Amino acid sequence: MTSSAERPRLLLVGGAGGLVGRAVLKEFSPDWQIRSLHRHAVPAENDRGVEWVPIDLAEVRDWRPHLECVDTVVNLAWYRWGSERRFRGLYEGLRRMVEAASASGIRRLVHVSVPDAPAGLETGIPYLSYKRKLDRDVVRCGVPYRIVRPTMLFGERDVLLTVLVRGIDRYPFFPMFGEGRYHVSPVAVEDLAHVLRREAEGTEVGTLDIGGPVRYEFRELTDMIFSALGKRARYWRLSEAGSLRLAALLQALGSSLLYRYEVEWLLSDRLGLPAYSGLERPMRRVEPFLTAEVARRRGAPAPRSKG
């Protein structure tokens, strides 16, 4: 641990109110100082003594005042979906941040990215094409860096297991994309936050892909959710092409439940990454989280966590 007089300053660039940001605040705030840049106030930041700078990252032209006294930058900022213009603006703001970090003598830059996707997605959607441009900027900036690329994340109010539990509980059938034999290795968001802390305090340079402790077939995971809910597994089977059409229709209707690119990525069987092996404790499995999430939906006390 670092004494209060020697506490380094972490610049948390956006995303503090999201799934990863909430976990990062909890992980870092006991012995790091945090400066967080984003547009809207987040109660958890105020509770943890975070210095909040109300600003749109796309509009930051001069990053020097925000990087003053900063030791380490951890970038979480990105959108799940949006227009080409929206991603271009965020990318340009973050590119200026990376350039300023290089000029200001930042000790460490940790950037959260995403795993490899099918080639058509890598260049065909702004979400990924601008993400990869930023990844390359980080590599070239000259600051000791770590690009951390987790697979699917789970945690309270996530868009993976929480959504699956809600959907399977609510409807008589669950849509199964293809045969469901592609793989996922979900990572607990608390584990990702701990990895980010280790990498922020470490010295290794390069890209780090992270999966959770168990590699499931997607069908195995949904069967597990049916079982946790006390229901018999009942599926509405869709071809891969039909799965993509359904996701595209939902997206066109304005739904954020899932996007077409997410289904295509899932079907490509690229999301079952190997587990991270550097933690001092075992990584969290999905089963206790599912039990707790089902208990919350049933209004019962959630079982006490062991880790």
N, C-alpha and C positions, 0 to 999 in steps of 0.2 A: 504494500500500500504506500501511497505518497502522502506526506504530511500536508496539512492545509496550506502552509506557507509555500510549498513547492508544487502545488497542484497545477498540472498542465492545463491548458485551455483547449478544449475540443470545439471545433466549428461543426455543428450539425446543420447541414444545408437542406432545409426543407424536409417535409414528410414526417414531422414529429407527431402529428395527430393521427397518422395511419398505423396500420398493423405493426410494421417494423419499427416505426418511430417510437411508439409507446413502449415497446420492449427495450429499445436502445436507451431511452430516458431512464428507465428503471435500472438497467445494467450499469450505465456510466455515471449517473448523477451522485452516487455516494462519495466518489473521490475524484471526479473530474468536474471542471467548470465547463458549461455548455453555452454557446451562443447559437441561436437557432433563427434562421431566416425563412419566413413564409408570410402569407397574407393574413391569415386568420388566427386569432388567439386560441391557444390550447390550454385548458385548465391544468392538465398534468404538468405542463412546463412551469406554470406559476407555483404549483405545489412543490416543485423540486428546485426552485431557485434558478431557473434558466433565464438567461438574458435573451429576450425575444426581440427581434428586429422585424417590424411589420413592413414587408416589401415583397413585390413580385420578382422572383428570380430572373425572369425574362427581361426585366427592366433595369437590372443592375448594370451600370456602365463602368463604374469604378469600384473594384472590389477591395482596394487597399485599406479603406477604413474598417471594413468587416473582417479583414485578415490580421489586423493589428493585434499583437500579442498572442496570436494563434500558434499552437504547437502542431496540431494534427487536424486534418479535415476528414470528416466522414460524410460522404454524399449519399443520401437516400432518395433524392428528388427524382421523380419520373411520374408520368401518367400511365394509367392502365389502358386508356384509349383516348383518341382525340383526332383533330384534323391535322393535316400536314403543317399548316400555319402554326398551330399550337405547339407541336413538337419542335418545329424549327426555332420558335422563339425561346423555348426552354433550353434547347441545345445551345443556342448562341449565348445565353446568359451563363450557362455552366461552362462553356468553352472559355469565356472571359475569366471565370473563376479559376479554372485550371491554369491559364496563362499567368494570372496574377499570383497564384500559389507558387509557381515556378520562380517568379521574380522576387518573391518576398521571403524566401528562405524557410518555407514550411518544412518541418521535419518529416512528415508522413502524410500520404493521401490514400484513404481507403474509399473505394468506389463500389457501390452495390450495382451489379449488372444482372444479366440473365443467361441461362445456358444456351448452347447452340440450338438453332431451330432449323426446319427445312429450308433449303436454299431459296425457294420462292418467297418465303416469309422474310428471310434475312434482308432482302433488297426490295420487297414488294409492299411493305407497310411502314409508315413513318415511325411507329412504335419501335421497330427494330432497326431500321436503317439509320435513324438519328442516334439511337442507343449505341450502335457499333461505331459511329463516328466519334462519339464522346469517349468510348473505350479506347480508341486509337489515340485520341488526344491525351488521355491519361498516360498511356504507355510512352508517348513521345515527350512528355512535359519536363522530364529531368528530375522530378521529385521522386524519392523512393515511394513506390506505390504498391498497393495490393488491390486487384480487382476480384471481388467476391461474387460468385455466381450461384446462388442457391436455386434449387428446384422448387416445387410447390411448397408453400408455407401453410402451417395451420396454427391457430390460436383464437382467442376470443374475438368474435366478430370478423372472422376471416371470410374469404370468398371461395374456400375449398370445402373443408369438412363441415363447417357450420351450414353452408348452403346445401350440401348433399344431405345432411341430416334433416333439415327443414323440408326439402323437396320430397324425400322418401317418406317422411312422416305425414306429409300433407296429401299426397296423391296416391291413387291405388296402384299405378304403374310408374316405373322409373324408366326414362329413355336410356337405352344402352347403345353407345356409339360403336358400331361394328360388333366384333365378338368380345370386346372388353379384355383382350389378352395382352395389351400393351401395359407397360409398367410405370409405376410412380413410386417414389421414395420420399414421402412428405417429411419436411423439416419443421420442428417446433420453432416458433418465432423466438422463444426465449433462448433456444440453442443458437440460433443465428446471431442474436444480440451478443451472446457470450463469445462466439467466434469473432465477431467484429471487434470486440474489445481486445481479444488476444492479438488480432492482426494489427490493430491500432498501436499496440504496445510492442509489437514485434519488429523484425528487421527483414523478413523474407520479401522478395519482390516477385511479381508475376501474377498469374491468374489462378484462382482457386475455385474449383467447382465443388459444390456441397450437396449431398443427399442426406436423407435421414437414415436411421439405423436398420430399417427393414424395407426391402424392395418387394412391393406387392404388385400382382396383376390388378388392374383397375377393377375388374369384376370381383376379385377377392375382397377388395376394399369395400365395395358397395354391398356385397353379401354380408360383410361384417356389420355394416350399418343397419341393414334390415334386422339382423339378429339382435343387435343392441336395442332396437326399438320393439323387439318382440313380434316382428312381422315376418311372414313368409315372403321370400324374394320373388317379386313379380316384375318382369321387364317388358318394355315396349322396344323391340329390337329394330334398329335402324341400320341400313347399309352405311358404309362410310360416306358415300355421296349424299345420302339422305340426311346424315348427321350434319354435314356441312351446310346443306340447304336449310335445315331447321335453325341452326345457329345464325346463319345469314339473315333469315326472316326475323328472328328475335332482335337481332342487331338493328335491322332496318326499322323495326317498330319502336326503337328507342330503349329496348331493354338492356340493362347492364348485368343481367344474370350471368351471361357468358357471351363471348365474342367468337366470331368464326375462326379467327387465327388461333384462339385457345384450343378449340376442338381439333383443328388441323395439327397443332403442335402435340396434343395428347395422342392422337392417332399415329403420329410418326414414331412413337416409342423411344423418345429421347429424354424422358423426364424421370427415369429410374436411376439417378446418379448414385455412385458409391457414397457411403457415409463418411463424414469428416471424422478423423481419427485422433485429433489432438486435444479433446476435452478431458478434464480431470475426472469427470463423472460420465456415466452412460447417457447417450442421447435419449430424448423422450420418444417413446412409441406413441402411436395414435390411439391405442385401445383405451388408456385411462382418460384421454381427452374426449373420446366418443361417449364413454360412460358418464362423464360429467356433463357433456352437452345434452344428452338424452335426459338426465336428471333435471337440468334446468328447464327443458321443454315440458317436463312432467310436473314441474313445481316442487320437486323433491330436493332436499339438501344434497349438494354435490359431494361425492366421496372425498375424503381428505387426501391431498396429493402427497406422494412419498418422495418427490424430487423437485 
